[in-house]
């Protein structure tokens, strides 16, 4: 790091403090401006007076001991990274301190310049990454709020003016595409809103038109009645389309039936496009996993099946789901024409999306393709949940 790092050393032992200053001075390419505090109260004063880059913190101070010291400094330091200094036989306390908000810990007396530099740089970079992630999450929440507002506006248009159907569909599709990059919790919320609000309003509009035609038939010409019947048919088409969009945002079968049954339902829905065989051991049929794992595996299977049936010209597709010693393995194999993986990235096949899905649950994704066979394989470390465990319904 080329810039000068502002470092606060909280250490009541003058010898240890002097030793740490000497070690810091020996670190190459790490210029430090060191402030020193021998008590917690002094450290708090310095934290409130200046902006710091990193804190080296001894847990045993005259006015504070142990993990309470970490908690107090963390409360004052906010996002500033903390590296805890522990005794030779106190590694467990260092680990506990990390759980309380510290970025790392070092054992006093066995710290060389390279190790100290690594700990400081790691702590600073990790803190910066966490801050960037927090900003990204705030941005995502803002996008969700914007899209939710757009959806509410679209709902009002659908209720007031059926001729705006095309605009409403485009808005819903835009929301759906954006939500693919949002957390699944937002998918559930929007799916419930579509099903319970828009769909019911459209059905209510159709019933209102039907009642109007039946009650006031003599007031309308045959041509007007025919137009209204066409409008009722359009309402039902719209209601079905809204329901399909809701299920696309979050598949209700996934929570109700589980992963294997949901993939089988997915294969059944695609049966007109090609032959799909779903295989899994009997003990996996009723197994439940964390919601995040189930959603990720289902989305990967969904994307892989769509690619195989829409783009590869495959006549047969096999989907295998198995538990290999605590690793959930999904393999989707088709007999299509294959494709160049490098050229296909970013061209609408969802390859990056599948990989990101796997990575989001600490899994991996491999794709191999040549003429006659394309294999999409995901491996995810899992812990099965009880079959009777219930999950929150999305809609």
C-alpha positions in Angstrom: 0.0 0.0 0.0 1.6 3.3 -1.0 -0.5 5.6 1.2 0.2 6.1 4.9 -2.0 3.9 7.0 -3.5 5.5 10.1 -3.2 2.8 12.9 -4.3 2.9 16.5 -2.4 0.6 18.8 -4.3 -0.1 22.0 -1.8 -1.7 24.4 -1.1 -1.0 28.1 2.2 -2.8 28.2 5.0 -0.3 27.2 7.4 -3.1 26.2 4.8 -4.8 24.0 3.8 -1.4 22.5 7.4 -0.6 21.7 8.0 -4.0 20.2 5.0 -3.7 17.9 6.1 -0.3 16.8 9.5 -1.7 15.9 7.9 -4.6 14.0 5.7 -2.2 12.1 8.7 -0.1 11.2 10.3 -3.2 9.6 7.4 -4.0 7.4 8.3 -3.1 3.7 5.9 -1.0 1.7 3.7 -0.3 4.8 3.9 3.2 6.0 2.1 3.6 9.3 1.1 6.7 11.3 0.7 5.1 14.8 -1.4 6.5 17.6 -1.2 4.8 20.9 -3.7 4.3 23.7 -3.0 2.4 27.0 -6.6 2.3 28.2 -10.0 1.7 26.7 -11.1 5.2 27.6 -8.1 6.7 25.8 -8.9 4.5 22.7 -12.5 5.7 22.7 -11.3 9.3 22.8 -9.0 8.8 19.8 -11.6 7.0 17.9 -14.1 9.8 18.3 -11.5 12.4 17.3 -10.0 10.9 14.2 -10.7 8.6 11.2 -8.5 5.5 11.4 -7.7 2.7 8.9 -7.0 -0.2 11.4 -6.9 -0.9 15.1 -4.4 -3.3 16.9 -6.2 -4.2 20.1 -4.9 -5.8 23.3 -7.8 -7.4 25.2 -6.4 -6.9 28.7 -6.5 -3.3 29.6 -6.6 -1.6 33.0 -10.2 -0.5 32.4 -11.5 -3.4 30.3 -10.9 -7.1 30.0 -11.5 -9.8 27.4 -14.3 -9.8 24.8 -15.9 -6.8 26.5 -13.0 -4.8 25.2 -13.7 -6.0 21.6 -17.4 -5.1 21.9 -16.7 -1.6 23.3 -14.1 -0.8 20.6 -16.2 -2.3 17.8 -19.2 -0.2 19.0 -17.1 3.0 18.7 -15.0 2.0 15.6 -17.9 1.0 13.4 -16.5 -0.3 10.1 -12.9 0.3 11.1 -11.2 -3.1 11.1 -9.9 -4.5 14.3 -7.0 -7.0 14.7 -6.9 -8.5 18.2 -3.7 -9.2 20.1 -3.9 -12.3 22.3 -1.5 -14.2 24.6 0.5 -17.2 23.6 -2.0 -19.7 25.1 -5.2 -17.8 24.3 -6.0 -18.6 20.6 -9.6 -19.5 21.6 -10.2 -16.0 22.8 -8.9 -14.7 19.5 -11.4 -16.8 17.6 -14.2 -15.6 19.9 -13.1 -12.0 19.3 -13.5 -12.5 15.5 -17.0 -13.6 16.2 -17.6 -10.4 18.1 -16.6 -8.2 15.2 -12.8 -8.3 14.9 -11.3 -9.0 11.5 -8.4 -11.1 12.6 -6.2 -11.9 15.6 -2.5 -12.3 16.3 -0.5 -14.0 19.1 1.7 -11.5 20.8 5.4 -12.5 21.0 5.3 -14.5 17.9 4.5 -11.8 15.3 7.0 -11.2 12.5 6.7 -8.3 10.1 5.4 -10.3 7.3 2.7 -11.9 9.4 1.7 -8.6 10.9 1.6 -7.0 7.5 -0.6 -9.7 6.1 -3.0 -9.5 9.0 -3.3 -5.7 8.7 -3.7 -5.7 4.9 -6.2 -8.6 5.1 -8.3 -6.8 7.8 -8.3 -3.5 5.8 -9.2 -5.1 2.5 -11.9 -7.3 4.1 -13.5 -4.3 5.7 -13.4 -2.4 2.4 -15.1 -5.4 0.7 -17.8 -5.6 3.4 -18.5 -1.8 3.0 -18.7 -2.3 -0.8 -21.1 -5.2 -0.3 -23.2 -3.1 2.0 -23.4 -0.4 -0.6 -24.4 -3.0 -3.2 -27.1 -4.4 -1.0 -28.5 -0.9 -0.5 -28.5 -0.4 -4.2 -30.4 -3.6 -4.7 -32.9 -2.6 -2.1 -33.4 0.7 -3.9 -33.9 -1.1 -7.2 -36.5 -3.4 -5.6 -38.3 -0.4 -4.3 -38.3 1.3 -7.7 -39.5 -1.8 -9.4 -42.2 -2.4 -6.8 -43.4 1.2 -7.4 -43.5 0.5 -11.1 -45.5 -2.7 -10.5 -48.0 -0.8 -8.4 -48.4 1.8 -11.1 -48.9 -1.0 -13.7 -51.5 -2.6 -11.5 -53.5 0.6 -11.5 -53.2 0.9 -15.3 -54.5 -2.7 -15.7 -57.5 -1.9 -13.6 -58.4 1.3 -15.3 -57.6 0.6 -18.9 -57.5 -2.8 -20.5 -56.0 -1.4 -23.7 -52.7 -0.9 -21.8 -52.3 -4.7 -21.5 -49.2 -4.7 -23.7 -47.5 -2.0 -21.6 -48.4 -3.8 -18.4 -46.9 -7.1 -19.7 -43.7 -5.3 -20.7 -43.5 -3.8 -17.2 -44.1 -7.1 -15.5 -41.4 -8.8 -17.7 -39.0 -6.0 -16.9 -39.6 -6.5 -13.2 -39.2 -10.2 -13.6 -35.9 -9.9 -15.4 -34.6 -7.5 -12.8 -35.8 -9.7 -9.9 -33.7 -12.6 -11.3 -30.7 -10.7 -9.8 -32.4 -9.9 -6.5 -32.6 -12.1 -3.4 -35.2 -14.9 -3.5 -37.1 -13.2 -0.6 -38.0 -10.4 -3.1 -39.1 -13.0 -5.6 -41.5 -14.4 -3.0 -42.9 -10.9 -2.1 -43.5 -10.0 -5.8 -45.0 -13.4 -6.6 -47.5 -13.0 -3.8 -48.4 -9.5 -4.9 -49.0 -10.7 -8.4 -51.1 -13.7 -7.4 -53.2 -12.1 -4.6 -53.6 -8.5 -6.0 -53.3 -8.2 -9.8 -54.7 -11.7 -10.6 -57.7 -11.2 -8.2 -58.4 -7.8 -9.6 -58.4 -9.0 -13.2 -60.7 -11.9 -12.3 -63.0 -9.4 -10.5 -63.0 -7.2 -13.6 -64.1 -10.2 -15.7 -66.9 -11.0 -13.2 -68.0 -7.4 -13.2 -68.3 -7.4 -17.0 -70.2 -10.7 -16.9 -72.6 -9.4 -14.4 -73.1 -6.2 -16.4 -73.8 -8.2 -19.6 -76.3 -10.5 -17.8 -78.1 -7.7 -15.9 -78.2 -5.0 -18.6 -78.4 -7.1 -21.8 -81.3 -5.1 -23.2 -79.3 -1.9 -22.9 -76.5 -3.1 -25.3 -76.4 -3.9 -29.0 -75.3 -7.4 -30.0 -72.1 -5.9 -31.3 -71.4 -4.3 -27.9 -72.1 -7.5 -26.1 -69.7 -9.3 -28.4 -67.0 -6.7 -27.6 -67.6 -7.2 -23.9 -67.4 -11.0 -24.2 -64.1 -10.5 -26.0 -62.9 -8.3 -23.1 -63.9 -11.0 -20.6 -61.9 -13.6 -22.6 -59.0 -11.1 -22.6 -59.3 -10.8 -18.8 -59.0 -14.6 -18.3 -56.0 -14.6 -20.6 -54.5 -11.8 -18.6 -55.2 -13.6 -15.3 -53.6 -16.8 -16.6 -50.6 -14.8 -17.7 -50.3 -13.1 -14.4 -50.4 -16.5 -12.6 -47.7 -17.8 -14.9 -45.5 -14.8 -14.2 -46.0 -15.4 -10.5 -45.0 -19.0 -10.7 -42.0 -18.0 -12.8 -40.8 -15.7 -10.1 -41.0 -18.4 -7.5 -42.2 -22.0 -8.1 -44.9 -22.8 -5.5 -44.2 -26.6 -5.9 -40.7 -26.1 -4.6 -41.8 -25.2 -1.1 -44.8 -27.5 -1.1 -43.3 -30.7 -2.6 -39.5 -30.4 -2.4 -36.7 -30.3 -4.8 -37.0 -33.6 -6.6 -40.7 -33.4 -7.1 -40.4 -29.8 -8.4 -37.8 -30.8 -11.0 -40.1 -33.7 -12.0 -43.0 -31.3 -12.4 -40.6 -29.0 -14.5 -39.7 -31.9 -16.7 -43.4 -32.8 -17.1 -44.2 -29.2 -18.2 -41.5 -29.5 -20.9 -42.6 -32.9 -22.1 -43.9 -31.6 -25.4 -40.5 -30.3 -26.4 -38.5 -33.5 -25.9 -38.1 -36.6 -23.9 -36.9 -35.9 -20.3 -35.8 -38.5 -17.8 -35.4 -37.5 -14.2 -33.5 -39.9 -12.0 -32.8 -39.8 -8.2 -32.4 -42.3 -5.4 -35.5 -43.1 -3.4 -34.1 -41.6 -0.2 -33.7 -38.3 -1.9 -37.4 -38.1 -3.0 -38.5 -36.7 0.3 -35.3 -35.0 1.4 -35.5 -31.3 2.1 -32.6 -28.8 2.0 -32.1 -25.2 2.9 -34.4 -22.9 0.9 -31.3 -21.3 -0.7 -29.9 -24.6 -1.9 -33.3 -25.8 -3.2 -33.9 -22.6 -5.1 -30.4 -22.5 -6.6 -30.5 -26.2 -7.8 -34.0 -25.8 -9.2 -33.0 -22.6 -11.2 -29.9 -24.3 -12.6 -32.0 -27.3 -13.7 -34.6 -25.0 -15.2 -32.1 -23.0 -17.2 -30.2 -26.1 -18.3 -33.5 -27.8 -19.5 -34.6 -24.7 -21.3 -31.2 -24.4 -23.1 -31.3 -28.1 -24.1 -34.8 -28.0 -25.5 -34.8 -24.6 -27.1 -31.3 -24.2 -28.5 -29.6 -27.5 -28.9 -32.1 -29.5 -30.9 -31.9 -32.3 -28.3 -34.3 -35.2 -28.5 -33.4 -36.7 -25.1 -32.4 -35.0 -21.9 -31.5 -36.7 -18.6 -31.6 -35.0 -15.2 -29.8 -36.8 -12.4 -30.0 -35.6 -8.7 -28.1 -37.5 -6.0 -26.4 -37.1 -2.7 -22.7 -38.0 -2.8 -21.6 -38.1 0.8 -23.0 -34.7 1.7 -22.6 -33.2 -1.7 -25.7 -32.6 -3.8 -24.9 -33.4 -7.4 -27.2 -32.2 -10.3 -26.4 -33.3 -13.8 -28.4 -32.3 -16.9 -27.2 -34.1 -20.1 -28.7 -33.7 -23.6 -27.9 -35.2 -26.9 -28.1 -32.0 -28.9 -25.7 -30.3 -31.3 -23.5 -28.8 -28.6 -22.0 -25.3 -28.6 -18.8 -23.3 -28.1 -19.0 -22.4 -24.4 -16.7 -19.3 -24.6 -18.6 -17.8 -27.5 -22.0 -18.6 -25.8 -21.3 -16.6 -22.6 -23.4 -13.5 -22.6 -25.6 -14.5 -25.6 -28.8 -15.4 -23.7 -28.1 -18.9 -22.6 -27.9 -18.0 -18.9 -24.4 -19.7 -18.4 -23.2 -16.9 -16.1 -26.5 -16.9 -14.2 -26.2 -20.7 -13.5 -22.6 -20.3 -12.3 -23.6 -17.4 -10.0 -26.5 -19.5 -8.6 -24.0 -22.3 -7.7 -21.5 -19.9 -6.2 -24.2 -18.3 -4.1 -24.6 -21.5 -2.1 -20.9 -22.3 -2.0 -21.2 -24.8 -4.9 -19.5 -25.2 -8.3 -20.7 -25.5 -11.8 -19.1 -27.2 -14.8 -20.3 -27.2 -18.4 -18.9 -29.5 -21.1 -20.3 -29.4 -24.6 -19.6 -31.0 -28.0 -21.7 -32.4 -30.8 -23.9 -35.1 -29.4 -23.6 -34.2 -25.7 -23.9 -31.2 -23.5 -23.4 -31.8 -19.7 -24.3 -29.2 -17.1 -23.1 -30.4 -13.6 -23.5 -28.6 -10.3 -22.1 -29.8 -7.0 -23.2 -28.2 -3.7 -22.3 -29.1 -0.2 -25.5 -29.6 1.7 -27.1 -30.6 5.0 -30.5 -32.3 4.5 -33.4 -30.9 6.5 -36.2 -33.2 7.9 -38.8 -34.1 5.3 -41.6 -32.7 7.5 -40.0 -29.3 7.9 -42.2 -26.6 6.7 -41.1 -23.5 4.8 -42.7 -20.2 4.5 -45.1 -20.1 1.6 -44.3 -17.5 -1.1 -47.8 -16.9 -2.2 
